[in-house]
Amino acid sequence: MDSRAIAAVIIFSAVAIMLNLSPIKIPAPFAPFLIYQVWEIPIVAAFLLYGSKVGVAVSIVNTVALFAIFPGALPTGPLYDFAAVLSMLLGIYMIRKASFAFRSRLIGNGYFAETVTYVMLAMLSIMGALVQTLFWLLPACVFGLLSVMAAVESRQGKNAIRRAPQSLDSKYDGFVATASTVFGAFTRVIVMSLVNLTFLPFSPPIGYALPRAAAIALLPFIGLFNATLAAYTIPIGYAIARVVNSRIKIAG
C-alpha cells in the first residue's frame, strides 16, 4: 500500500471504530439477539473509493477493535461479523467488476448494452425468487423493490451507458449501486447461512452448542437480518463514497 492508501485505512478504521462505540445499536424486532448497527457503512465507502485492499484492511482493523470493545455474547462474534462483511463486499466486487467489463465492451453498441442490462435485471428477479423461497417474504420484497429501482435507473441512464466510462458520480452508477445492493445482500445471506449452520452447533467459544435442528430454524431470522442490514448499509456507503469522491475532485 502507498501512503494514500494507508491514510485511508487509518481514517476509515477510526470512523468505523467510533461508530462501534456509538449508541446506535438497535435490536432486530424479530430476533433481539441480532443488533442493527452502522459501523459497516465506512467499510463499504472505503471499499468503493480505494479498492478491495483498503476495504478489507479497514475490515480487519475493525474486527480487531471489535474483540476489544464489543465482542458480543460470543467471544468469537467478531469473526462472524468479519465473514459477513467480506461476503457482502464480495457481492459488491463481483457486480462492479462485471459492470466494468460489460461497459468496456459495450460502449458504442447501445442496443446490446440495454439487452445485457435487462438480462442482469432478470437475474436479480431470479435471485429474489430464491430468497423468497429460502428466507420468507420480506427480503424478497426488499430485493424486488431494488430490482424495480434498477429498471428505472437503467432506462433513464441508458444513454450514459453509451457515452461515458463508469464512475461513482455517473448516472449508470445508480443501476450498479442497486445491483450491488441486491447481490451484496444475496452473497451475505448465503455465506452467513452456511457459516451459522456450520459453527453454531459447536460449543463455546466457537458456537452456542445448538442442536442442528435449532440452528436450521434460526436461519430465516438470521437471513432476514443480514438482508435488511445490507439493504441500508450498501446504498448509504455508495452515497458517502459519491460525496467524498466529488469533494476530492473539487479539491483537485
C-alpha positions as CSV (number, residue, x, y, z in Angstrom):
1,M,0.0,0.0,0.0
2,D,1.1,3.5,-0.7
3,S,0.9,6.4,1.8
4,R,-2.5,7.5,0.4
5,A,-4.0,4.0,0.9
6,I,-2.5,3.7,4.5
7,A,-4.0,7.1,5.4
8,A,-7.4,5.9,4.0
9,V,-7.2,2.8,6.2
10,I,-6.5,4.8,9.3
11,I,-9.2,7.3,8.7
12,F,-12.0,4.9,7.8
13,S,-11.0,2.5,10.5
14,A,-11.2,5.3,13.0
15,V,-14.7,6.2,11.8
16,A,-15.8,2.5,11.9
17,I,-14.5,2.1,15.5
18,M,-16.2,5.4,16.6
19,L,-19.5,4.1,15.2
20,N,-18.9,0.9,17.1
21,L,-18.6,2.9,20.3
22,S,-21.7,5.0,19.5
23,P,-25.1,4.2,21.0
24,I,-26.6,3.4,17.5
25,K,-27.5,-0.2,18.3
26,I,-31.0,-1.4,17.5
27,P,-32.0,-4.9,18.3
28,A,-33.9,-6.6,15.5
29,P,-37.6,-6.8,16.4
30,F,-37.8,-10.4,15.1
31,A,-34.6,-11.6,16.8
32,P,-33.4,-9.3,19.6
33,F,-30.0,-11.1,19.9
34,L,-29.2,-9.6,16.4
35,I,-28.2,-5.9,16.5
36,Y,-28.5,-3.4,13.7
37,Q,-25.5,-1.0,13.6
38,V,-23.9,1.4,11.2
39,W,-20.2,0.7,11.5
40,E,-20.1,-1.3,8.3
41,I,-21.0,1.8,6.2
42,P,-17.5,3.4,6.3
43,I,-16.0,0.0,5.3
44,V,-18.2,-0.1,2.2
45,A,-17.4,3.5,1.4
46,A,-13.6,2.8,1.7
47,F,-14.0,-0.3,-0.5
48,L,-15.7,1.8,-3.2
49,L,-13.3,4.7,-3.0
50,Y,-10.0,3.0,-2.7
51,G,-10.5,-0.6,-3.7
52,S,-10.6,-4.0,-2.2
53,K,-7.2,-3.9,-0.4
54,V,-8.2,-0.8,1.6
55,G,-11.7,-2.1,2.2
56,V,-10.5,-5.4,3.5
57,A,-7.8,-3.7,5.6
58,V,-10.3,-1.5,7.3
59,S,-12.5,-4.5,8.0
60,I,-9.5,-6.3,9.6
61,V,-8.7,-3.3,11.8
62,N,-12.3,-3.0,12.8
63,T,-12.5,-6.7,13.6
64,V,-9.5,-6.4,16.0
65,A,-11.2,-3.4,17.6
66,L,-14.5,-5.4,18.0
67,F,-12.7,-8.0,20.0
68,A,-11.7,-5.2,22.4
69,I,-14.8,-3.1,22.6
70,F,-17.9,-5.0,21.5
71,P,-17.3,-8.8,21.0
72,G,-21.0,-9.5,21.7
73,A,-22.4,-12.5,23.5
74,L,-19.9,-14.9,21.9
75,P,-16.1,-14.2,22.2
76,T,-15.6,-15.2,18.6
77,G,-18.5,-13.0,17.5
78,P,-16.3,-10.5,15.6
79,L,-15.2,-13.3,13.3
80,Y,-18.8,-13.9,12.3
81,D,-19.1,-10.1,11.7
82,F,-15.8,-10.2,9.6
83,A,-17.2,-13.1,7.5
84,A,-20.5,-11.1,7.0
85,V,-18.7,-8.0,5.8
86,L,-16.4,-9.9,3.5
87,S,-19.2,-11.8,1.9
88,M,-21.1,-8.6,1.3
89,L,-18.0,-6.9,-0.2
90,L,-17.6,-9.9,-2.4
91,G,-21.1,-9.4,-3.9
92,I,-20.3,-5.7,-4.5
93,Y,-17.0,-6.5,-6.0
94,M,-18.5,-9.1,-8.4
95,I,-21.1,-6.6,-9.7
96,R,-18.7,-3.8,-10.1
97,K,-16.2,-6.0,-11.9
98,A,-18.9,-7.3,-14.2
99,S,-20.2,-3.7,-14.9
100,F,-16.7,-2.5,-15.8
101,A,-16.2,-5.5,-18.1
102,F,-19.5,-5.0,-19.8
103,R,-19.1,-1.3,-20.3
104,S,-15.6,-1.6,-21.7
105,R,-17.1,-3.9,-24.4
106,L,-20.5,-2.4,-24.9
107,I,-19.7,1.3,-25.4
108,G,-20.9,2.2,-28.9
109,N,-23.3,-0.7,-29.0
110,G,-26.3,0.7,-27.2
111,Y,-28.9,-2.0,-28.1
112,F,-26.6,-4.8,-26.9
113,A,-25.8,-2.8,-23.8
114,E,-29.5,-2.4,-23.0
115,T,-30.1,-6.1,-23.6
116,V,-27.4,-7.0,-21.2
117,T,-28.8,-4.6,-18.6
118,Y,-32.2,-6.3,-18.7
119,V,-30.6,-9.7,-18.6
120,M,-28.9,-8.6,-15.3
121,L,-32.3,-7.5,-14.1
122,A,-33.8,-10.9,-14.9
123,M,-31.0,-12.5,-12.9
124,L,-31.9,-10.2,-9.9
125,S,-35.5,-11.3,-10.2
126,I,-34.5,-15.0,-10.1
127,M,-32.3,-14.3,-7.0
128,G,-35.3,-12.5,-5.4
129,A,-37.5,-15.6,-6.0
130,L,-34.8,-17.8,-4.5
131,V,-34.5,-15.6,-1.4
132,Q,-38.3,-15.6,-1.1
133,T,-38.2,-19.4,-1.1
134,L,-35.4,-19.7,1.4
135,F,-35.8,-16.8,3.7
136,W,-39.5,-15.7,3.6
137,L,-41.3,-12.8,2.1
138,L,-39.7,-9.6,3.4
139,P,-36.2,-10.0,2.0
140,A,-37.8,-10.9,-1.4
141,C,-39.9,-7.7,-1.2
142,V,-36.8,-5.7,-0.5
143,F,-35.0,-7.3,-3.4
144,G,-38.0,-6.9,-5.7
145,L,-38.2,-3.2,-4.9
146,L,-34.5,-2.7,-5.6
147,S,-34.9,-4.5,-8.9
148,V,-37.7,-2.1,-9.9
149,M,-35.4,0.8,-8.9
150,A,-32.7,-0.7,-11.0
151,A,-35.0,-0.9,-14.0
152,V,-35.9,2.7,-13.7
153,E,-32.3,3.8,-13.3
154,S,-31.1,1.7,-16.3
155,R,-33.9,3.1,-18.5
156,Q,-33.0,6.7,-17.6
157,G,-29.3,6.1,-17.8
158,K,-29.0,4.0,-21.0
159,N,-27.6,7.0,-23.0
160,A,-25.0,7.4,-20.3
161,I,-24.0,3.8,-20.8
162,R,-23.2,4.5,-24.4
163,R,-21.2,7.7,-23.8
164,A,-19.0,7.6,-20.8
165,P,-17.0,5.2,-18.7
166,Q,-18.4,4.3,-15.3
167,S,-17.6,6.4,-12.3
168,L,-19.0,7.0,-8.8
169,D,-20.9,10.0,-10.0
170,S,-22.3,8.7,-13.3
171,K,-25.9,8.1,-14.0
172,Y,-25.2,4.5,-14.8
173,D,-23.8,4.0,-11.3
174,G,-27.3,4.2,-9.9
175,F,-28.0,0.9,-11.5
176,V,-24.6,-0.6,-10.4
177,A,-25.3,0.6,-6.8
178,T,-28.7,-1.1,-6.9
179,A,-27.4,-4.3,-8.4
180,S,-24.5,-4.2,-5.8
181,T,-27.0,-3.9,-3.0
182,V,-29.0,-6.8,-4.2
183,F,-26.1,-9.1,-4.9
184,G,-24.2,-8.0,-1.8
185,A,-27.2,-8.9,0.3
186,F,-27.6,-12.1,-1.6
187,T,-24.0,-13.3,-1.1
188,R,-24.1,-12.2,2.5
189,V,-27.2,-14.2,3.3
190,I,-26.0,-17.3,1.5
191,V,-22.5,-17.3,3.0
192,M,-23.7,-16.4,6.5
193,S,-26.3,-19.1,6.4
194,L,-23.6,-21.7,5.7
195,V,-21.3,-20.2,8.4
196,N,-24.0,-20.3,11.0
197,L,-25.2,-23.7,10.0
198,T,-21.7,-25.0,10.3
199,F,-20.5,-23.3,13.5
200,L,-23.5,-22.6,15.7
201,P,-23.7,-26.3,16.8
202,F,-20.1,-26.1,18.1
203,S,-19.6,-25.5,21.9
204,P,-18.5,-22.0,23.1
205,P,-16.4,-20.0,22.3
206,I,-16.9,-21.1,18.7
207,G,-20.7,-21.5,18.7
208,Y,-23.7,-21.9,21.1
209,A,-23.9,-25.7,21.2
210,L,-27.2,-25.5,19.4
211,P,-28.8,-28.7,18.0
212,R,-28.6,-28.7,14.3
213,A,-32.4,-28.5,14.0
214,A,-32.4,-25.3,16.2
215,A,-29.6,-23.8,14.0
216,I,-31.7,-24.5,10.9
217,A,-34.8,-23.0,12.5
218,L,-32.8,-19.8,13.1
219,L,-31.5,-19.4,9.5
220,P,-34.6,-17.5,8.2
221,F,-34.3,-14.9,11.0
222,I,-30.5,-14.6,10.5
223,G,-31.0,-14.3,6.7
224,L,-33.7,-11.6,7.2
225,F,-31.3,-9.7,9.4
226,N,-28.4,-9.9,7.0
227,A,-30.5,-9.0,4.0
228,T,-32.1,-5.9,5.7
229,L,-28.7,-4.8,7.1
230,A,-27.1,-4.9,3.7
231,A,-30.2,-3.2,2.2
232,Y,-29.3,0.1,4.1
233,T,-25.5,-0.3,4.5
234,I,-24.6,-0.6,0.8
235,P,-26.7,2.4,-0.5
236,I,-25.5,4.7,2.3
237,G,-21.9,3.6,1.6
238,Y,-22.4,4.4,-2.1
239,A,-23.9,7.8,-1.1
240,I,-20.9,8.7,1.1
241,A,-18.5,7.5,-1.5
242,R,-20.1,9.8,-4.1
243,V,-19.9,12.8,-1.8
244,V,-16.3,12.1,-0.8
245,N,-15.4,11.5,-4.5
246,S,-16.9,14.8,-5.6
247,R,-15.1,16.7,-2.8
248,I,-11.8,15.1,-3.8
249,K,-12.4,16.2,-7.5
250,I,-13.3,19.8,-6.4
251,A,-10.2,19.9,-4.1
252,G,-8.1,18.6,-7.0
